[in-house]
């Protein structure tokens, strides 16, 4: 085997996917979509229904970001850069919901 081929194989092995498979995450996303549809038929009231839908959507978005966008293996500083605006967004949603009801 040439040096470049062995280097490519070693590089690929170092970046091998760890954790659940893509298919497992895909199945979990399908199940959560079914949960979303099922929950939509239950009358929780407007505010609670919106909060439940946002919680499920946030969970599904975090799965996509962590596994399909490979953010699970990123450095911690990325969490600060992304986490703070997300926290502000949640505060704004809650403030709007409180103001509405």
BELKAFEN-V720802 format. One record per backbone hydrogen bond with DSSP energy under -0.5 kcal/mol. CO is the residue of the C=O (numbers start at 1). NH is the residue of the N-H. If there is no record, write none. Layout:
# BELKAFEN-V720802
co,nh
CO,NH
CO,NH
This chain:
# BELKAFEN-V720802
co,nh
2,6
3,7
4,8
5,9
6,10
7,11
8,12
9,13
10,14
11,15
13,16
21,25
22,26
23,27
24,28
25,29
26,30
27,31
28,32
29,33
30,34
31,35
32,36
33,37
34,38
35,39
36,40
37,41
38,41
39,42
42,44
45,49
46,50
47,51
48,52
49,53
50,54
51,55
52,56
53,57
54,58
55,59
56,60
57,61
58,62
59,63
60,64
61,65
62,66
63,67
63,68
64,68
64,69
65,71
66,72
70,73
71,74
75,78
75,79
76,79
76,80
77,81
78,82
79,83
80,84
81,85
82,86
83,87
84,88
85,89
86,90
87,91
88,92
89,93
90,94
91,95
92,96
93,97
94,98
95,99
96,100
97,101
